[in-house]
Amino acid sequence: MTLARRAAHLQGLFEGMQLDETKKETKIIGEMLDILAETTEELQRLSNENAALRQLISNNNDIDDVLDELEEDVDIDDGADYQIICPTCGEIMYIDYATIELGSINCKNCGELLEFDLSDLEEEDI
Ligand SMILES: [Zn+2]
């Protein structure tokens, strides 16, 4: 029997006993059963949410979609065609082709001089 059904069953038993509702004990038991009902309801809600999240994570396609959406949300300057990662500090920068043609830039985070091998790029384009 699920928690929710057991709580409902207990509530039914309690009501069937027709205890004196003016007594403190009866009020306390009634309050406890209310709390129990709400707690099982909340647990069920969390359990459903957890199952939905697990489903999302277990489906790689969905995760890829989520990551794609996140990447689209990242503000990238117009004309920024290449992503480079500073080998020194790991900073990710987006640069355009004109910047690559310069041959090198300084990492905006650590100042490391990053040089580009332009001949490699041109060979791939042919
Ligand atoms: Zn750097």
Residues whose N, C-alpha, C, O or C-beta is under 5 A from the ligand:
A	BS01	ZN	C86 T88 C89 G90 E91 C107 N109 C110 G111 E112
